[in-house]
């Protein structure tokens, strides 16, 4: 059974490739603030006795330069709190302007993105200076991710083969599907063997309950939260579970929680095809573009390049070979932000000359690979969450119809967008449901959507804001993945005003760069 690719990445990816290519480190941490005592906590009568030991735990913070770090203990399974424990890694930058309004929790997306690194390495990208002055900025690695109790699958060599290896059989043939299924099965079995029994509990609902625990141990009565990309699904799930504990939530680059996994993949494929055409139009108007003619002609030439490297991969000095799948990964990585388009032009121009270096660099950043090593476990955590969150109950007829739509409407991307899914051979059945989220009784929840967002298409933001009983939609008319703290003073002003003053934006507000 063929499944459509699902692809979400941490929002931090938008700047990672560009900053690394230019040799810059995206990390500006202010001087250490004056240390203050931990917030006092009054026992919450709504927390049952079986959970009180988690909510009332004494968190020990350690100073790490300008930041504080801590480890919080959570139940392995919130449905059976005595079945075991996991650890959650947390980092906090104290409010730089003095006494804080409270904690502002962040999630950069994924699933699998490290909120710890997001704050520790990119706090100025994550939130504005105004919010840093008034809030303690808190990042955390969700269960299964990074420094928390994590999913582990393959070593570096095996991961290289899994992500960059070239299939022996012709794409689309039954033999090709069998080959990829065998690779997926080996990956899934390795994840089960190396993850200390946590795989069944790597779900967004469990992670949302962890987030309420963090709210509690931080001493906040309600959750204040900024979630990007997949982080919008985490935030919406929190609101579904704990509507009365919702404080000020902003969800940027929204996922529609009601769509199936196949629909997610198809919609993203269409979104990236659209973004690729927009990029190509810009490229054709720019000196040094390796393509010519109309957009249709240039897209045809790009399709020919992809087919060429699929037949005859480009060798790299490190021994790897750039095939069509890795080239497509590099293309997708660059499309997350308009600022990265020059690097995409460079990668494609080089590939046309037989040089895969920049294409590999972009693909490596997408996969969390640097200097021949994997710097995080985002790929493993991504698969673990998706395989548990998305039911695999689509019929073959539905899958075939989706594949036909993708091939008709996204002809450049489609050949490299489908194939056997690792979730077909995952060792545990999914427990997630796909349904609309109303979160009745929650305070206003601000949803930000970008009209040219390829990864979380604008229609998902419209849908989520409509589903939420208190949803408020802000639209950014622009390109790239997510909008806050970027190129629009209008977006930044509306979001900051909500976090700082509780000023709810006008529903339907539209902003431009």
Secondary structure, 3 states (H helix, E strand, C coil): CCEECCCCCCCCHHHHHHHHHCCCCCCCCCCCCCCCCCCCCCCCCCCCHHHHHHHCCCCCCEEECCEEEEEEEEECCCCCCCCCEEEEEEEEECCCCCCCCCEEEEECCCCCCCHHHHHHHHHHHHCCHHHHHHCEEEEECCCECCCCCECCCCCHHHHHHHHHCCCCCCCCCHHHHHHHHHHHHHHHHHHHHHCCCCHHHCCHHHHHHHHHHHHHHHCCCCEEEEEECHHHHHHHHHHHHCHHHEEEEEEECCCCCCCCHHHHHHHHHHHHHHHHHHHHHHHHCCCCCCCCCCHHHHHHHHHHHHHHHHHCCEECCCCCEECHHHHHHHHHHHHCCHHHHHHHHHHHHHHHCCCCHHHHHHHHHHCCEECCEECCCHHHHHHHHHHHHCCCCCCHHHHHHHHHHHHHHCHHHHCCCEECCHHHHCCCCCCCCCCCCCCCCCCCEEEEEEEECCCCCHHHHHHHHHHCCCEEEEEEEEECCCCCCCCCHHHHHHHHHHHHHCCCCCCCEEEEC
